[in-house]
Amino acid sequence: MGYGDVQLQLIEIPSTFSSDSISLLYTCDEILILLDATQDLHIQEEKLSKILSENNLKNKKTIWVLNKVDNGETDLTKMSISVKNQFGIDNLKEKIWSNLSLIRVYTKSPGKPKKLPAPALKKDSTVKDVAKSVHKDFIRNFKFARIFNNSRFSGQKVGLEYKVNDLDVVEIHTE
């Protein structure tokens, strides 16, 4: 799924809930649970909550999504979407991104435009994390970095421990 200049990997597991497919949920960052608005919501929620509990997945980040709202009821406690009409898809993408607690940090070479795609990093990442995401030699030969953003300090020189923010552009200078 594209979100801004990053790609997020979504994996759909079969609703058979076999142990092979459930095992994917232990390593994922977030679980999206799609409910069908044209079917009994209470039965769906009970069944899926039971599966989460039985597999010790209750503490995973989870977004409950009500699909097919064009044909059924809506529920204000859940994200409501219609894949058919593309209703709510952008809001769902925002919610997914927000729950992941990631930031997009661009890199660039001196005198060149920013490179795409932007690496997605954890919040509170540093220039060192950005450099590692590009190439390990950047840390070994690091001299300084410049940070470009919408602040009045855009272009300032920083060190490896500088915390980057969402949409920052990092220009790494090496020896």
C-alpha positions as CSV (number, residue, x, y, z in Angstrom):
1,M,0.0,0.0,0.0
2,G,1.4,3.4,-0.9
3,Y,1.4,6.1,1.7
4,G,3.1,9.2,0.7
5,D,6.5,8.2,-0.6
6,V,6.7,4.9,1.3
7,Q,5.3,1.5,0.6
8,L,3.7,-0.5,3.4
9,Q,3.4,-4.3,3.1
10,L,-0.1,-5.6,3.8
11,I,-0.6,-9.4,4.0
12,E,-4.0,-10.9,3.9
13,I,-4.4,-14.1,5.7
14,P,-7.1,-16.6,4.8
15,S,-10.2,-16.7,7.0
16,T,-9.5,-20.4,7.8
17,F,-7.2,-19.1,10.6
18,S,-4.9,-22.0,10.2
19,S,-1.8,-22.1,12.5
20,D,0.4,-21.3,9.5
21,S,-1.6,-18.1,8.7
22,I,-2.0,-17.1,12.3
23,S,1.8,-17.3,12.8
24,L,2.2,-14.3,10.5
25,L,0.3,-12.2,13.1
26,Y,3.0,-12.7,15.7
27,T,5.6,-10.9,13.6
28,C,3.4,-8.2,12.1
29,D,3.4,-4.6,13.3
30,E,-0.3,-4.1,13.2
31,I,-3.5,-6.2,12.6
32,L,-6.4,-4.9,10.5
33,I,-9.6,-6.8,11.1
34,L,-12.1,-6.4,8.3
35,L,-15.8,-6.8,9.2
36,D,-18.5,-7.1,6.6
37,A,-21.2,-4.5,7.3
38,T,-23.7,-6.7,5.4
39,Q,-23.4,-9.5,7.9
40,D,-24.1,-9.7,11.7
41,L,-21.4,-7.6,13.3
42,H,-21.8,-9.1,16.8
43,I,-21.1,-12.6,15.5
44,Q,-18.1,-11.5,13.5
45,E,-16.6,-9.5,16.4
46,E,-17.1,-12.4,18.9
47,K,-15.5,-14.9,16.6
48,L,-12.5,-12.7,15.8
49,S,-12.0,-11.6,19.4
50,K,-12.0,-15.2,20.5
51,I,-9.3,-16.0,17.8
52,L,-7.2,-13.1,19.0
53,S,-7.5,-14.2,22.7
54,E,-6.8,-17.9,22.0
55,N,-3.7,-17.0,20.1
56,N,-2.4,-14.4,22.7
57,L,-2.8,-11.6,20.2
58,K,-5.0,-9.3,22.3
59,N,-2.2,-6.8,23.0
60,K,-1.2,-6.3,19.3
61,K,-2.0,-3.0,17.7
62,T,-5.3,-3.6,16.0
63,I,-7.6,-1.6,13.8
64,W,-11.2,-2.9,13.4
65,V,-12.5,-1.9,10.0
66,L,-16.1,-2.0,8.9
67,N,-16.2,-2.7,5.1
68,K,-19.1,-2.5,2.7
69,V,-20.7,0.5,4.5
70,D,-22.4,1.3,1.2
71,N,-24.6,-1.7,1.7
72,G,-24.9,-1.9,5.5
73,E,-24.7,-0.2,8.8
74,T,-21.9,1.9,10.1
75,D,-20.3,1.8,13.5
76,L,-18.8,5.0,15.0
77,T,-16.3,2.9,17.1
78,K,-14.7,1.5,14.0
79,M,-13.1,2.8,10.8
80,S,-15.8,2.7,8.1
81,I,-14.8,2.1,4.5
82,S,-16.3,1.0,1.2
83,V,-13.7,-0.6,-1.1
84,K,-16.3,-0.5,-3.9
85,N,-16.9,3.3,-3.6
86,Q,-13.4,4.1,-2.2
87,F,-15.1,5.7,0.8
88,G,-12.8,6.1,3.8
89,I,-9.7,4.6,2.2
90,D,-7.5,7.7,2.8
91,N,-8.7,7.9,6.4
92,L,-7.8,4.2,6.9
93,K,-4.3,4.8,5.4
94,E,-3.8,7.7,7.8
95,K,-4.9,5.5,10.8
96,I,-2.6,2.6,9.7
97,W,0.4,5.0,9.4
98,S,-0.4,6.7,12.7
99,N,-0.6,3.4,14.6
100,L,2.7,2.3,13.2
101,S,4.6,5.1,14.9
102,L,6.9,5.6,11.9
103,I,8.4,8.6,10.2
104,R,9.4,9.3,6.6
105,V,13.0,10.6,6.3
106,Y,14.4,11.4,2.9
107,T,18.0,11.3,2.0
108,K,19.9,13.3,-0.6
109,S,23.3,13.8,-1.9
110,P,24.9,17.3,-1.8
111,G,23.5,19.5,-4.6
112,K,20.9,16.9,-5.7
113,P,17.2,16.5,-5.0
114,K,15.9,14.2,-2.3
115,K,15.8,10.5,-3.2
116,L,12.7,8.4,-3.4
117,P,11.3,6.3,-1.8
118,A,11.7,7.6,1.7
119,P,12.9,5.1,4.3
120,A,10.3,4.5,7.0
121,L,12.0,4.7,10.4
122,K,10.7,4.5,14.0
123,K,9.9,7.7,15.7
124,D,12.8,9.1,17.8
125,S,15.3,7.8,15.1
126,T,18.5,9.7,14.7
127,V,20.8,10.7,11.9
128,K,22.8,7.5,12.7
129,D,19.7,5.4,12.0
130,V,19.2,7.2,8.7
131,A,22.8,6.6,7.8
132,K,22.6,2.9,8.7
133,S,19.5,2.6,6.5
134,V,21.5,3.8,3.5
135,H,24.9,2.1,4.0
136,K,27.0,1.1,7.1
137,D,30.1,2.9,5.7
138,F,28.3,6.2,6.1
139,I,28.6,5.9,9.9
140,R,32.3,4.9,9.8
141,N,33.2,7.8,7.5
142,F,30.6,10.3,8.9
143,K,31.7,13.9,9.1
144,F,28.3,15.7,9.6
145,A,24.8,15.9,8.2
146,R,22.5,18.7,7.1
147,I,18.9,18.6,7.9
148,F,16.4,20.3,5.5
149,N,12.8,20.8,6.6
150,N,10.2,23.5,7.0
151,S,11.8,25.1,10.1
152,R,13.8,28.3,10.2
153,F,16.8,26.1,11.0
154,S,16.6,24.3,7.6
155,G,20.1,23.4,6.3
156,Q,21.7,23.3,9.8
157,K,24.7,21.0,10.5
158,V,24.0,18.1,12.9
159,G,25.7,15.1,14.3
160,L,24.8,11.4,14.4
161,E,22.7,11.7,17.6
162,Y,20.3,14.4,16.1
163,K,16.7,13.2,16.2
164,V,15.0,13.4,12.9
165,N,11.3,14.2,12.3
166,D,8.7,13.1,9.8
167,L,9.5,14.5,6.3
168,D,13.0,15.7,7.2
169,V,15.6,15.5,4.4
170,V,19.0,14.4,5.5
171,E,22.1,15.1,3.5
172,I,25.1,13.0,4.9
173,H,28.6,14.3,4.4
174,T,31.5,11.8,4.8
175,E,35.3,12.0,4.8
